Amino acid sequence: MVAPESTPAPDSDRSPPDDSDSASAAAPALVADSQRFLRAVRTPDDRGPALDTVRNRIADASPDELDALAPDERIAFWLNVYNAATGAALLADPDRFEDRRRLFGEPIVTVAGTELSLDQIEHGILRGSQWKYGLGYVPNPFPSAFVRRHRVADPDARVHFALNCGAASCPAVAAYDATDVDDQLNRAAGSYLRSETVVEEGTASVPRLLLWYRGDFGGRSGIRALLREHDAIDPDAVSRIRYREYDWSLALDAFRTEEEGR
């Protein structure tokens, strides 16, 4: 659980919002803060004051600032916060990964004064209040007031190729930018699907994420269309789809810099 610490004096590029106009103006800065959060997690020298500072900025943001995020800003912000919060928690204490139900379900990061879990960010905000175990077909009828207020209005299934929970089978980590998030998600989807799909004798073994969230992808036909779109399968050669097992081994390289990994 990540608790907010004392708030430092605001930087010159980030003034406290006073009304809806200033909240709208601060929205791009909030996305930039989410990128700084991820950068601080991935840079060993910044896992200290710099990490605390940017984490406090996000914790002390106002709900109005979150409301002012445009659709692409909202997606980029929450992707970065999810990945940064996960990396910060697991790099600080890798043993947390042994109890994944607790890791995903307990509050791990504070945003705009509200403590949130990874599940709330992924399934509540980014997936538009879907039940975690509903295969993409069952909405969560009881989302929190915070989730209802700040969830993505038009969920994008490609976020599944951008979220990293620390497992070996998770997608790569990147800092998402609102000005380029559509292209970034396309690249993430294509890279992940091509690298994780194995085709042999007319059968495509595909990432298990496609099974877990098949409703998000439009069911069986939507999954085939997605695989064809990203050149992960040859539509004339593949007759069957099989889902690979997920590798839950802890893999933290995605949250480390190349220099640190040496």
C-alpha positions as CSV (number, residue, x, y, z in Angstrom):
1,M,0.0,0.0,0.0
2,V,1.4,3.4,-1.0
3,A,0.5,6.3,1.3
4,P,0.9,9.9,0.3
5,E,3.8,11.7,2.0
6,S,4.2,15.4,2.8
7,T,3.7,17.5,-0.3
8,P,6.7,19.5,-1.5
9,A,6.5,23.1,-2.7
10,P,5.0,23.0,-6.2
11,D,7.4,23.3,-9.2
12,S,7.2,26.3,-11.4
13,D,5.7,24.2,-14.2
14,R,2.9,22.9,-12.1
15,S,0.6,25.4,-10.3
16,P,-2.3,24.2,-8.1
17,P,-5.6,24.3,-10.0
18,D,-8.1,26.9,-8.7
19,D,-11.0,26.3,-11.1
20,S,-12.2,24.3,-14.1
21,D,-10.1,26.4,-16.5
22,S,-6.9,25.8,-14.6
23,A,-7.7,22.2,-14.2
24,S,-8.0,21.8,-17.9
25,A,-4.7,23.6,-18.4
26,A,-3.1,21.3,-15.9
27,A,-4.3,18.1,-17.5
28,P,-1.3,17.7,-19.9
29,A,1.0,18.3,-16.9
30,L,-0.7,15.5,-15.1
31,V,0.1,13.1,-18.0
32,A,3.7,14.4,-17.9
33,D,3.8,13.6,-14.2
34,S,2.7,10.0,-14.9
35,Q,5.6,9.7,-17.4
36,R,8.0,11.1,-14.8
37,F,6.6,8.6,-12.2
38,L,7.5,5.7,-14.5
39,R,10.8,7.3,-15.4
40,A,11.7,7.7,-11.7
41,V,10.8,4.0,-11.1
42,R,13.0,2.9,-13.9
43,T,16.0,5.1,-13.0
44,P,17.8,3.8,-9.9
45,D,19.2,7.3,-8.9
46,D,15.6,8.6,-8.9
47,R,14.1,6.0,-6.6
48,G,14.3,8.5,-3.8
49,P,13.4,12.2,-3.6
50,A,12.4,12.4,-7.3
51,L,10.1,9.4,-7.0
52,D,8.6,10.7,-3.8
53,T,8.0,14.1,-5.4
54,V,6.2,12.9,-8.5
55,R,4.2,10.4,-6.5
56,N,3.1,13.1,-4.2
57,R,2.1,15.3,-7.2
58,I,-0.2,12.6,-8.5
59,A,-1.5,11.9,-5.0
60,D,-2.3,15.6,-4.5
61,A,-3.9,16.3,-7.9
62,S,-7.5,17.4,-7.8
63,P,-10.4,15.3,-9.1
64,D,-11.1,18.2,-11.4
65,E,-7.7,17.7,-13.1
66,L,-8.6,14.1,-13.7
67,D,-12.0,15.2,-15.1
68,A,-10.2,17.5,-17.5
69,L,-8.2,14.7,-19.1
70,A,-9.1,14.2,-22.8
71,P,-9.7,10.6,-23.9
72,D,-6.2,10.0,-25.1
73,E,-4.7,11.8,-22.1
74,R,-6.8,9.6,-19.7
75,I,-5.6,6.4,-21.3
76,A,-1.9,7.5,-21.3
77,F,-2.1,8.7,-17.7
78,W,-3.6,5.5,-16.3
79,L,-1.3,3.2,-18.3
80,N,1.7,5.0,-16.9
81,V,0.4,5.1,-13.4
82,Y,-0.4,1.4,-13.4
83,N,3.0,0.4,-14.7
84,A,4.9,2.8,-12.5
85,A,3.0,1.7,-9.3
86,T,3.6,-1.9,-10.1
87,G,7.3,-1.4,-10.8
88,A,7.8,0.7,-7.6
89,A,6.1,-1.9,-5.5
90,L,7.9,-4.9,-6.9
91,L,11.3,-3.4,-7.1
92,A,11.0,-2.3,-3.5
93,D,9.7,-5.7,-2.3
94,P,9.8,-8.6,-4.9
95,D,8.2,-10.9,-2.4
96,R,4.9,-9.1,-2.9
97,F,4.5,-11.0,-6.1
98,E,4.1,-14.3,-4.2
99,D,0.6,-13.2,-3.2
100,R,-0.8,-11.8,-6.4
101,R,-4.4,-11.6,-5.2
102,R,-3.2,-9.2,-2.5
103,L,-0.8,-7.4,-4.9
104,F,-3.6,-6.7,-7.4
105,G,-6.4,-6.2,-4.9
106,E,-5.0,-4.0,-2.2
107,P,-4.4,-0.2,-2.5
108,I,-1.0,0.4,-4.1
109,V,-1.0,4.0,-5.3
110,T,-2.8,7.2,-4.4
111,V,-4.3,9.4,-7.1
112,A,-6.1,12.6,-6.4
113,G,-6.4,11.7,-2.8
114,T,-7.9,8.2,-3.4
115,E,-6.0,5.0,-2.7
116,L,-6.4,2.6,-5.6
117,S,-5.5,-1.0,-6.4
118,L,-4.1,-2.3,-9.6
119,D,-7.4,-4.1,-10.2
120,Q,-9.4,-0.8,-9.9
121,I,-7.1,0.9,-12.4
122,E,-7.1,-2.0,-14.9
123,H,-10.6,-3.4,-14.7
124,G,-12.4,-0.4,-13.3
125,I,-10.9,2.7,-15.0
126,L,-9.2,1.4,-18.2
127,R,-11.8,-1.4,-18.9
128,G,-14.8,0.7,-18.0
129,S,-15.9,-1.3,-14.9
130,Q,-15.6,-4.8,-16.1
131,W,-15.6,-7.8,-13.8
132,K,-12.1,-9.2,-13.5
133,Y,-13.2,-12.8,-14.1
134,G,-16.0,-12.1,-16.6
135,L,-14.0,-12.8,-19.8
136,G,-14.9,-9.4,-21.0
137,Y,-18.7,-10.0,-21.0
138,V,-19.7,-9.2,-17.4
139,P,-19.7,-5.6,-16.1
140,N,-19.0,-4.9,-12.5
141,P,-22.3,-3.6,-11.1
142,F,-20.8,-2.0,-8.1
143,P,-17.8,0.2,-9.1
144,S,-16.6,2.8,-6.6
145,A,-17.6,6.4,-7.0
146,F,-14.1,7.3,-8.0
147,V,-14.1,4.7,-10.7
148,R,-17.5,5.8,-12.0
149,R,-16.3,9.3,-12.2
150,H,-12.9,8.7,-13.9
151,R,-13.2,5.5,-15.9
152,V,-12.5,5.6,-19.6
153,A,-15.7,6.2,-21.5
154,D,-14.7,4.2,-24.6
155,P,-12.4,1.4,-23.4
156,D,-9.6,0.3,-25.8
157,A,-8.8,-3.4,-25.7
158,R,-5.3,-2.7,-26.8
159,V,-4.5,-1.6,-23.2
160,H,-4.1,-5.3,-22.4
161,F,-0.8,-5.2,-24.5
162,A,0.5,-2.2,-22.5
163,L,-0.1,-3.3,-18.9
164,N,2.7,-5.1,-17.0
165,C,2.0,-6.8,-13.7
166,G,5.5,-8.2,-13.3
167,A,5.0,-11.6,-14.8
168,A,7.3,-13.0,-17.5
169,S,4.4,-13.2,-20.0
170,C,3.4,-9.6,-19.5
171,P,3.9,-7.0,-22.3
172,A,6.8,-4.6,-22.4
173,V,6.7,-1.4,-20.5
174,A,6.7,2.0,-22.2
175,A,5.9,5.6,-21.3
176,Y,2.7,6.5,-23.0
177,D,2.1,10.0,-24.5
178,A,-1.3,11.4,-25.2
179,T,-0.2,12.9,-28.5
180,D,0.9,9.4,-29.8
181,V,-1.0,6.9,-27.7
182,D,-3.0,5.4,-30.6
183,D,0.2,4.6,-32.6
184,Q,1.9,3.5,-29.4
185,L,-0.9,1.0,-28.6
186,N,-0.8,-0.3,-32.2
187,R,2.9,-0.9,-31.9
188,A,2.5,-2.6,-28.5
189,A,-0.3,-4.8,-29.8
190,G,1.6,-5.8,-32.9
191,S,4.9,-6.5,-31.1
192,Y,3.3,-8.5,-28.4
193,L,1.0,-10.6,-30.6
194,R,3.8,-11.4,-33.1
195,S,6.3,-12.3,-30.4
196,E,3.8,-14.4,-28.4
197,T,2.1,-16.3,-31.2
198,V,3.4,-19.6,-32.4
199,V,1.9,-21.2,-35.6
200,E,2.5,-24.9,-36.3
201,E,0.6,-27.2,-38.7
202,G,-2.4,-25.0,-39.0
203,T,-2.8,-24.2,-35.3
204,A,-1.9,-20.8,-33.8
205,S,-0.9,-20.8,-30.1
206,V,-1.8,-17.3,-29.0
207,P,-1.4,-15.3,-25.8
208,R,-3.7,-16.3,-23.0
209,L,-4.7,-12.6,-22.5
210,L,-6.9,-13.1,-25.6
211,L,-8.8,-15.8,-23.7
212,W,-9.0,-14.0,-20.4
213,Y,-10.5,-10.9,-22.0
214,R,-12.0,-12.3,-25.2
215,G,-15.2,-10.2,-24.9
216,D,-13.0,-7.1,-24.9
217,F,-11.6,-8.2,-28.3
218,G,-15.0,-9.1,-29.8
219,G,-15.0,-12.8,-29.2
220,R,-13.5,-15.5,-31.4
221,S,-14.0,-13.6,-34.6
222,G,-12.6,-10.5,-33.1
223,I,-9.5,-12.3,-31.9
224,R,-8.9,-13.8,-35.4
225,A,-9.3,-10.3,-36.9
226,L,-6.9,-8.8,-34.4
227,L,-4.3,-11.5,-35.1
228,R,-4.7,-10.9,-38.9
229,E,-4.5,-7.2,-38.5
230,H,-1.1,-7.4,-36.8
231,D,0.3,-10.1,-39.0
232,A,0.5,-12.6,-36.2
233,I,-1.2,-15.3,-38.3
234,D,-1.7,-16.2,-41.9
235,P,-5.5,-16.2,-42.4
236,D,-5.1,-18.8,-45.2
237,A,-3.0,-21.2,-43.2
238,V,-4.5,-21.1,-39.7
239,S,-7.5,-23.2,-38.9
240,R,-7.4,-23.5,-35.1
241,I,-6.6,-21.2,-32.2
242,R,-5.2,-22.5,-29.0
243,Y,-4.3,-20.4,-25.9
244,R,-0.8,-20.6,-24.4
245,E,-0.2,-21.0,-20.7
246,Y,0.7,-17.8,-18.9
247,D,4.2,-17.6,-17.4
248,W,3.7,-16.2,-14.0
249,S,7.5,-16.2,-13.2
250,L,8.5,-12.8,-11.7
251,A,10.3,-10.8,-14.3
252,L,11.4,-7.2,-13.3
253,D,13.7,-6.4,-16.2
254,A,10.8,-4.4,-17.8
255,F,11.0,-2.0,-14.8
256,R,14.8,-1.6,-14.8
257,T,17.1,0.4,-17.0
258,E,19.6,-1.5,-19.1
259,E,22.4,-0.1,-17.0
260,E,20.9,-1.3,-13.8
261,G,20.4,-4.8,-15.2
262,R,24.1,-5.3,-15.7
